Amino acid sequence: MTALSDIEVYFQGIADDALSPWLGSALGRPVAPRPRASGWIATLETLTLRVIPKAQGAWSALNLSPAAASPWANDEALAKALAQAFPSARLRFADAPWREGEDLDAERFQDWRAGSWHAVLWEG
């Protein structure tokens, strides 16, 4: 299996003032977001965290890179941790790693809503 270059989860319904403290707690050290033109970025040693509002329609993205520096093994592990911490949020992660040039709309995702995971095709 090819190593993941990054970990990415899409979300709705998690405010920055709740997400960054949760990340800090989960990572064992404070996260100090620096604003960007869109969203924010933070660096903890070799791990870079990015939040991109409306990365895909109404969905924001949380990106951690490189994946090897993350305490979560993959997109699914991060999404499940977020679902536990923010059960009323909407979350999505790809069933398989996305490759450059692939059409996002044809990709299958797991979607967290109403307290359980559902397989979906991306539809914004």
N, C-alpha and C positions, 0 to 999 in steps of 0.2 A: 504494500500500500504506500502511495506517495505521501510524504509529510505535507501537512497543510501549511500554507504560507501565512494565513491569518485565520481568525475566528470572527464570524459576523452573524449577528442576530438582528432582526428587524423588530420594531416595537411601536406600540401606541399606548398612551395612558400611563407613562412613567415620566414624572417631572425631573428636570435636571437636579433640583434641590433634594430629591430623594435618591436619584441614581448615583450621583458621585459619592455621597456618604456610604451608600451600600457597597459600591465598588471598593472604597477605601477599607471598609470593614472586611470584606471578602479577601482583599489582597494583603491585609495586615499592615497597611500604612496609608496615610491620608492621600487622597487624590486632589490635586490642585488644578482644576480645568483652566486652560487659557483660551479665551474667545478667539474664534476664527471668523472669516467672512460668513461662514455658515456653520453653526455648531461650536464645538470646542475640541481641544486636544489636551492630553496630559501624558507625561512620561514618567515612568517609575523604573529606574535603572534601565534595562534593555526593552521593557514593554511599553509600547505606545498605545494609548486608548484614544479613540476618536468617536464623537457623536455627531452624526450628520442628520439634521432635521429634514424631513420630507425627502429622504434619499430615493424613495420609490413611492410616488403618490403621497398618500397620507402617512406612510410608514417612515419612521426614523430608523437609522442604523447605528448600532454599536459595533465598532470594529476594534479588535485587539491584534496587534502584530509586534513581533512575529508570534505565531501560534506556540512555538516551543517555549516562549517566556511566560506563557499564561498558565495559571493553575488549572484551567479547564482544558480537557483533552481535545474538545472539538466544539462545533456550533451547538450540537445537541446538549452537551453538558452545561454550557453557559445558559442556553435557553431554559433548561430545567431548573437551574439555580435561580434565574430571574422569575420563573413561574412560581416557585416556592416563596420568594420574597415579595412578589407583586402579583398575587393571584387574580386580581381584577384587570390586569393589563392584557393587551393582545400581543402575542409574540409569534414570530415565524422564524424557522431556520430551514435551510435547504436539506433535502434528503441525501443529496450527494454534493461533493464540492463543485462549485461553479468554475467553469473554465472560460478564459478570455474568448470572446466571440460567440458564446452561446446565448441564445435568446432566453431571457429571464422568464418570459411568459410561458414557455414550454417546460419550465422546471417544476418539479414537485416539491412542495414544502410541507412541513408540519406546522399547523396553526393552533395556538393555544387560545381557547375561548370557552367561557362557561365552565371552567374547571377541568377541561380535558383536552387532549391533543387530537387533531383531525387532519387527515391527508388532504391537501388541496393543490390545485394548480394556481400559480400566481395570477391574481386578478385585482391588483391594486389595493 
